[in-house]
Amino acid sequence: MPPKGPWGPLRPDTERIVLSADARKNAAWRRFWPDVIAIFKDGDTLGEVESAWLADYLESAGRADLALGDVQTAQIPRNWARQVMGSDAAASSAIGGLVDMGVLTLVHKSDRCDKGHASLYVVNPLPEPNPPP
């Protein structure tokens, strides 16, 4: 597990993606970033439904070799993002910016059928595969 930074756990590879981002593109994500870091958590701490979403995603991405606990995730409730950013448009822009620059990848977008479950994202990059013995 990476050390906790001023907000939460942040892996060095994730920090490199953020630092290499073009500052002029979609500045909304920069305001949202500290709040998102604070909700990062390991995949093995997710609830049953979200764990199933993550396992399905890892299998479809060809990364079934990873344990859920090897993967950092962020569950982003839409109402929370709207509250943090001040509007739906700003929340969408900030989340979209983090996805576009490669920090987050959508695992499952929650809708009304997923009542009580926020959209789930993996935090990139995923860990490298273990070398064969």
PLY file of the C-alpha trace (Angstrom):
ply
format ascii 1.0
element vertex 133
property float x
property float y
property float z
element edge 132
property int vertex1
property int vertex2
end_header
0.00 0.00 0.00
1.39 3.41 -0.91
1.95 5.91 1.86
-0.88 8.30 2.60
-0.27 11.76 1.22
-1.91 14.94 2.43
-5.31 13.67 1.20
-5.14 9.89 0.89
-3.11 7.10 -0.66
-1.57 8.12 -3.98
0.70 5.82 -5.93
3.73 7.43 -7.59
2.63 6.20 -11.05
-0.75 7.89 -10.60
0.94 11.07 -9.44
3.09 11.05 -12.62
-0.05 10.95 -14.78
-1.44 13.96 -12.92
1.81 15.92 -13.06
2.14 15.35 -16.80
-1.39 16.65 -17.49
-1.70 19.72 -19.63
-2.67 22.48 -17.19
-4.72 24.28 -19.83
-7.03 21.35 -20.53
-10.16 21.08 -18.42
-9.12 22.87 -15.26
-12.23 21.60 -13.43
-10.49 18.35 -12.53
-7.79 20.24 -10.61
-10.36 21.60 -8.15
-11.95 18.15 -7.80
-8.69 16.19 -7.44
-8.06 16.58 -3.66
-11.60 15.42 -2.92
-11.26 12.41 -5.23
-7.94 11.33 -3.70
-9.64 11.30 -0.31
-12.08 8.62 -1.50
-9.51 6.25 -3.03
-9.74 2.78 -1.54
-8.43 -0.67 -2.24
-10.68 -2.96 -4.24
-10.85 -5.54 -1.47
-12.71 -3.03 0.73
-15.62 -2.65 -1.69
-19.07 -4.01 -1.02
-20.30 -7.22 -2.62
-21.93 -5.56 -5.65
-18.97 -3.29 -6.38
-16.50 -6.16 -5.90
-18.38 -8.12 -8.56
-18.23 -5.11 -10.91
-14.48 -4.82 -10.34
-13.84 -8.55 -10.82
-15.82 -8.49 -14.09
-13.88 -5.44 -15.26
-10.50 -6.99 -14.46
-11.43 -10.17 -16.32
-12.67 -8.25 -19.36
-9.48 -6.13 -19.32
-7.33 -9.28 -19.30
-6.12 -8.56 -15.77
-7.75 -11.38 -13.82
-4.23 -12.00 -12.45
-4.77 -9.08 -10.06
-6.37 -9.51 -6.66
-9.05 -6.93 -5.88
-6.81 -5.53 -3.14
-4.10 -4.78 -5.73
-6.35 -2.23 -7.42
-7.15 1.26 -6.19
-10.71 2.40 -6.81
-12.88 5.46 -6.44
-16.63 5.35 -6.02
-17.98 8.71 -7.11
-21.57 9.40 -6.09
-23.15 11.88 -8.50
-24.79 13.93 -5.73
-21.47 14.21 -3.89
-19.63 15.31 -7.05
-22.32 17.91 -7.75
-22.04 19.21 -4.18
-18.23 19.42 -4.35
-18.18 21.09 -7.76
-21.30 23.25 -7.46
-23.23 21.95 -10.48
-23.87 18.87 -12.60
-21.98 20.41 -15.51
-18.89 21.13 -13.40
-19.02 17.64 -11.86
-19.27 16.02 -15.30
-16.43 18.16 -16.58
-14.17 17.30 -13.63
-14.86 13.56 -13.79
-14.48 13.61 -17.57
-11.15 15.40 -17.24
-9.80 12.72 -14.89
-10.98 10.00 -17.28
-9.63 11.80 -20.38
-6.17 12.24 -18.88
-6.03 8.58 -17.87
-6.21 8.84 -14.09
-9.57 7.09 -13.82
-11.23 4.38 -15.90
-14.94 3.75 -15.58
-15.70 0.24 -14.32
-19.46 0.62 -13.90
-21.70 3.63 -14.38
-24.52 3.53 -11.87
-28.01 4.41 -12.89
-31.40 4.37 -11.25
-31.40 0.56 -11.28
-28.28 0.61 -9.07
-29.96 2.47 -6.23
-27.52 2.92 -3.36
-24.44 2.21 -5.50
-22.17 4.94 -6.86
-20.32 4.71 -10.17
-17.07 2.80 -9.78
-13.71 3.76 -11.29
-10.28 2.16 -11.16
-7.34 4.43 -10.45
-4.66 4.08 -13.11
-2.29 2.68 -13.85
-3.13 -0.85 -12.85
-0.20 -2.67 -11.24
2.19 -4.46 -13.57
1.75 -8.24 -13.90
4.03 -10.30 -11.72
6.94 -11.73 -13.74
6.84 -15.50 -14.25
9.01 -17.45 -11.80
0 1
1 2
2 3
3 4
4 5
5 6
6 7
7 8
8 9
9 10
10 11
11 12
12 13
13 14
14 15
15 16
16 17
17 18
18 19
19 20
20 21
21 22
22 23
23 24
24 25
25 26
26 27
27 28
28 29
29 30
30 31
31 32
32 33
33 34
34 35
35 36
36 37
37 38
38 39
39 40
40 41
41 42
42 43
43 44
44 45
45 46
46 47
47 48
48 49
49 50
50 51
51 52
52 53
53 54
54 55
55 56
56 57
57 58
58 59
59 60
60 61
61 62
62 63
63 64
64 65
65 66
66 67
67 68
68 69
69 70
70 71
71 72
72 73
73 74
74 75
75 76
76 77
77 78
78 79
79 80
80 81
81 82
82 83
83 84
84 85
85 86
86 87
87 88
88 89
89 90
90 91
91 92
92 93
93 94
94 95
95 96
96 97
97 98
98 99
99 100
100 101
101 102
102 103
103 104
104 105
105 106
106 107
107 108
108 109
109 110
110 111
111 112
112 113
113 114
114 115
115 116
116 117
117 118
118 119
119 120
120 121
121 122
122 123
123 124
124 125
125 126
126 127
127 128
128 129
129 130
130 131
131 132
